[in-house]
Structure formats: structure tokens, C-alpha cells
Amino acid sequence: MSKVRHPEAISQRSVILWWAYSHKVLGIPEHLLFSVPNGGYRHPFEAKLLREEGMRSGVADLILLVPRGIYHGMALEMKSQEGRLSPEQKEWAAAATSQGYLCVVAYSTEEAIKFLTDYLRQQS
């Protein structure tokens, strides 16, 4: 049996597929949960252009622009079971938290969906 090459990406796609159906039930416009495609290999010239356009290291994989409770929104980082946050990801999460955003790390599709549904169940 071959090892899955990108388990984080597979989990993230599963979360987005769940969101495509669930956002209506949750009463949230679909486009308020979106990915930030910072990861992956880029040709050096393309990477330079993206940095010039504002791409930042460490930004979470998914951003939810919906305020709940004391938070302005939520940032969700997807990791495999063995995954660890990079120093840049830790720094970004600390900065976003200091600005009133909930930052969480999910190690599975199920955990990510639970974080999202628990967050959205809070009083606005």
C-alpha cells in the first residue's frame, strides 16, 4: 500500500466539500470560508511575484470571515497526524490571535469540521 503524499491537502479538500453542503444549513455564505494557497513548490520567479503581491509565510490554510463570540473570525491550519507547525506558522497564529482571531490546528477532517461547527454555534 502506497503512502498518501499529501494527507493535509486531502483533508482540506474534504472539509471544503463538507462546507459546500453545510454552509446553507449553518446560514453562512459559502465564500466566507476560503483557502490561502501559500504552500507547495513554486518556480523562483513565480514565488518572487507572489511575495511582491503580498503572499506571507505562515498564514493558515483556511480562513473563516465570520465573527462569533469574542472573535473577529477563525483561522484553521490543517496538519497530518505527524505534522507540526513551522516557526512562521506559530508566529502568524500568535499575531492573528492578538488581533482577535481564533486560530486552531486540525489533525483530521473530522477535527476541522468540529472546530468549524463549534465555532459557528457560538452567539454572534
Short mmCIF file of the C-alpha atoms (twelve columns), coordinates in Angstrom:
data_MODEL
# 
_entry.id   MODEL 
# 
loop_
_atom_site.group_PDB 
_atom_site.id 
_atom_site.type_symbol 
_atom_site.label_atom_id 
_atom_site.label_alt_id 
_atom_site.label_comp_id 
_atom_site.label_asym_id 
_atom_site.label_seq_id 
_atom_site.Cartn_x 
_atom_site.Cartn_y 
_atom_site.Cartn_z 
_atom_site.pdbx_PDB_model_num 
ATOM 1   C CA . MET A 1   0.000   0.000  0.000   1 
ATOM 2   C CA . SER A 2   1.451   3.359  -1.000  1 
ATOM 3   C CA . LYS A 3   1.755   6.194  1.438   1 
ATOM 4   C CA . VAL A 4   -0.531  9.177  0.861   1 
ATOM 5   C CA . ARG A 5   1.678   12.011 -0.378  1 
ATOM 6   C CA . HIS A 6   -0.372  14.983 0.812   1 
ATOM 7   C CA . PRO A 7   -2.739  13.964 3.638   1 
ATOM 8   C CA . GLU A 8   -3.225  17.601 4.698   1 
ATOM 9   C CA . ALA A 9   -4.443  18.538 1.224   1 
ATOM 10  C CA . ILE A 10  -6.806  15.562 1.114   1 
ATOM 11  C CA . SER A 11  -8.269  16.525 4.495   1 
ATOM 12  C CA . GLN A 12  -8.590  20.161 3.451   1 
ATOM 13  C CA . ARG A 13  -10.434 19.190 0.256   1 
ATOM 14  C CA . SER A 14  -12.780 17.056 2.356   1 
ATOM 15  C CA . VAL A 15  -13.504 19.993 4.661   1 
ATOM 16  C CA . ILE A 16  -14.300 22.211 1.667   1 
ATOM 17  C CA . LEU A 17  -16.564 19.528 0.190   1 
ATOM 18  C CA . TRP A 18  -18.398 19.308 3.545   1 
ATOM 19  C CA . TRP A 19  -18.647 23.134 3.602   1 
ATOM 20  C CA . ALA A 20  -20.160 23.209 0.101   1 
ATOM 21  C CA . TYR A 21  -23.211 21.412 1.515   1 
ATOM 22  C CA . SER A 22  -23.183 22.529 5.152   1 
ATOM 23  C CA . HIS A 23  -22.816 26.290 4.767   1 
ATOM 24  C CA . LYS A 24  -26.500 26.574 3.822   1 
ATOM 25  C CA . VAL A 25  -27.644 24.724 6.938   1 
ATOM 26  C CA . LEU A 26  -25.297 26.865 9.017   1 
ATOM 27  C CA . GLY A 27  -26.619 30.034 7.385   1 
ATOM 28  C CA . ILE A 28  -23.214 31.247 6.185   1 
ATOM 29  C CA . PRO A 29  -22.365 32.364 2.625   1 
ATOM 30  C CA . GLU A 30  -20.098 29.756 1.056   1 
ATOM 31  C CA . HIS A 31  -17.392 32.232 0.032   1 
ATOM 32  C CA . LEU A 32  -16.669 33.288 3.633   1 
ATOM 33  C CA . LEU A 33  -14.578 30.136 4.168   1 
ATOM 34  C CA . PHE A 34  -11.645 30.101 1.773   1 
ATOM 35  C CA . SER A 35  -8.165  28.715 1.345   1 
ATOM 36  C CA . VAL A 36  -4.898  30.605 1.305   1 
ATOM 37  C CA . PRO A 37  -2.689  28.754 -1.206  1 
ATOM 38  C CA . ASN A 38  0.692   29.610 0.281   1 
ATOM 39  C CA . GLY A 39  2.139   26.107 0.311   1 
ATOM 40  C CA . GLY A 40  3.727   23.983 -2.351  1 
ATOM 41  C CA . TYR A 41  6.615   24.391 -4.723  1 
ATOM 42  C CA . ARG A 42  6.740   27.488 -6.893  1 
ATOM 43  C CA . HIS A 43  9.187   28.381 -9.609  1 
ATOM 44  C CA . PRO A 44  11.511  31.001 -8.056  1 
ATOM 45  C CA . PHE A 45  10.260  33.746 -10.400 1 
ATOM 46  C CA . GLU A 46  6.613   32.963 -9.570  1 
ATOM 47  C CA . ALA A 47  7.408   32.846 -5.839  1 
ATOM 48  C CA . LYS A 48  9.046   36.280 -6.104  1 
ATOM 49  C CA . LEU A 49  5.968   37.707 -7.841  1 
ATOM 50  C CA . LEU A 50  3.633   36.204 -5.237  1 
ATOM 51  C CA . ARG A 51  5.702   37.673 -2.373  1 
ATOM 52  C CA . GLU A 52  5.557   41.066 -4.106  1 
ATOM 53  C CA . GLU A 53  1.761   40.669 -4.290  1 
ATOM 54  C CA . GLY A 54  1.548   40.035 -0.546  1 
ATOM 55  C CA . MET A 55  1.938   36.306 -0.025  1 
ATOM 56  C CA . ARG A 56  3.127   35.700 3.544   1 
ATOM 57  C CA . SER A 57  4.753   32.668 5.132   1 
ATOM 58  C CA . GLY A 58  2.887   31.016 7.957   1 
ATOM 59  C CA . VAL A 59  -0.662  32.077 7.032   1 
ATOM 60  C CA . ALA A 60  -3.265  29.447 7.955   1 
ATOM 61  C CA . ASP A 61  -4.697  27.121 5.307   1 
ATOM 62  C CA . LEU A 62  -8.335  28.150 5.734   1 
ATOM 63  C CA . ILE A 63  -9.805  31.468 6.837   1 
ATOM 64  C CA . LEU A 64  -13.396 31.919 8.010   1 
ATOM 65  C CA . LEU A 65  -14.549 35.554 7.875   1 
ATOM 66  C CA . VAL A 66  -17.425 35.190 10.319  1 
ATOM 67  C CA . PRO A 67  -17.350 36.828 13.764  1 
ATOM 68  C CA . ARG A 68  -18.515 34.781 16.735  1 
ATOM 69  C CA . GLY A 69  -18.363 35.497 20.442  1 
ATOM 70  C CA . ILE A 70  -15.208 37.459 21.194  1 
ATOM 71  C CA . TYR A 71  -13.576 36.571 17.862  1 
ATOM 72  C CA . HIS A 72  -13.485 38.501 14.582  1 
ATOM 73  C CA . GLY A 73  -13.073 35.260 12.618  1 
ATOM 74  C CA . MET A 74  -11.296 31.930 12.597  1 
ATOM 75  C CA . ALA A 75  -8.080  30.612 11.043  1 
ATOM 76  C CA . LEU A 76  -7.712  26.882 10.555  1 
ATOM 77  C CA . GLU A 77  -4.385  25.184 9.878   1 
ATOM 78  C CA . MET A 78  -4.596  21.637 8.520   1 
ATOM 79  C CA . LYS A 79  -1.906  19.163 9.574   1 
ATOM 80  C CA . SER A 80  -1.378  15.443 9.173   1 
ATOM 81  C CA . GLN A 81  -1.209  13.328 12.319  1 
ATOM 82  C CA . GLU A 82  2.585   13.737 12.274  1 
ATOM 83  C CA . GLY A 83  2.504   17.378 11.207  1 
ATOM 84  C CA . ARG A 84  3.973   20.211 13.244  1 
ATOM 85  C CA . LEU A 85  3.638   23.967 12.972  1 
ATOM 86  C CA . SER A 86  6.592   25.809 11.493  1 
ATOM 87  C CA . PRO A 87  8.055   28.770 13.377  1 
ATOM 88  C CA . GLU A 88  6.388   31.084 10.812  1 
ATOM 89  C CA . GLN A 89  3.013   29.424 11.381  1 
ATOM 90  C CA . LYS A 90  3.361   29.811 15.151  1 
ATOM 91  C CA . GLU A 91  4.305   33.467 14.742  1 
ATOM 92  C CA . TRP A 92  1.384   34.141 12.384  1 
ATOM 93  C CA . ALA A 93  -1.107  32.396 14.701  1 
ATOM 94  C CA . ALA A 94  0.125   34.403 17.702  1 
ATOM 95  C CA . ALA A 95  -0.209  37.667 15.761  1 
ATOM 96  C CA . ALA A 96  -3.706  36.789 14.486  1 
ATOM 97  C CA . THR A 97  -4.784  35.720 17.978  1 
ATOM 98  C CA . SER A 98  -3.566  39.033 19.393  1 
ATOM 99  C CA . GLN A 99  -5.851  40.770 16.869  1 
ATOM 100 C CA . GLY A 100 -8.957  38.871 17.971  1 
ATOM 101 C CA . TYR A 101 -8.988  35.798 15.714  1 
ATOM 102 C CA . LEU A 102 -9.392  32.213 16.848  1 
ATOM 103 C CA . CYS A 103 -6.527  30.111 15.452  1 
ATOM 104 C CA . VAL A 104 -6.755  26.331 15.591  1 
ATOM 105 C CA . VAL A 105 -4.834  23.360 14.218  1 
ATOM 106 C CA . ALA A 106 -6.788  20.350 12.963  1 
ATOM 107 C CA . TYR A 107 -5.123  16.977 12.530  1 
ATOM 108 C CA . SER A 108 -8.026  15.383 10.611  1 
ATOM 109 C CA . THR A 109 -11.059 16.250 8.539   1 
ATOM 110 C CA . GLU A 110 -13.338 15.361 11.440  1 
ATOM 111 C CA . GLU A 111 -11.442 17.609 13.847  1 
ATOM 112 C CA . ALA A 112 -11.572 20.533 11.394  1 
ATOM 113 C CA . ILE A 113 -15.330 20.127 10.919  1 
ATOM 114 C CA . LYS A 114 -15.824 20.002 14.697  1 
ATOM 115 C CA . PHE A 115 -13.788 23.198 15.152  1 
ATOM 116 C CA . LEU A 116 -15.851 24.950 12.475  1 
ATOM 117 C CA . THR A 117 -19.243 23.815 13.754  1 
ATOM 118 C CA . ASP A 118 -18.395 24.526 17.399  1 
ATOM 119 C CA . TYR A 119 -17.149 27.989 16.440  1 
ATOM 120 C CA . LEU A 120 -20.235 28.794 14.389  1 
ATOM 121 C CA . ARG A 121 -22.579 27.653 17.174  1 
ATOM 122 C CA . GLN A 122 -21.307 30.432 19.418  1 
ATOM 123 C CA . GLN A 123 -23.505 33.510 19.832  1 
ATOM 124 C CA . SER A 124 -22.659 36.219 17.310  1 
# 
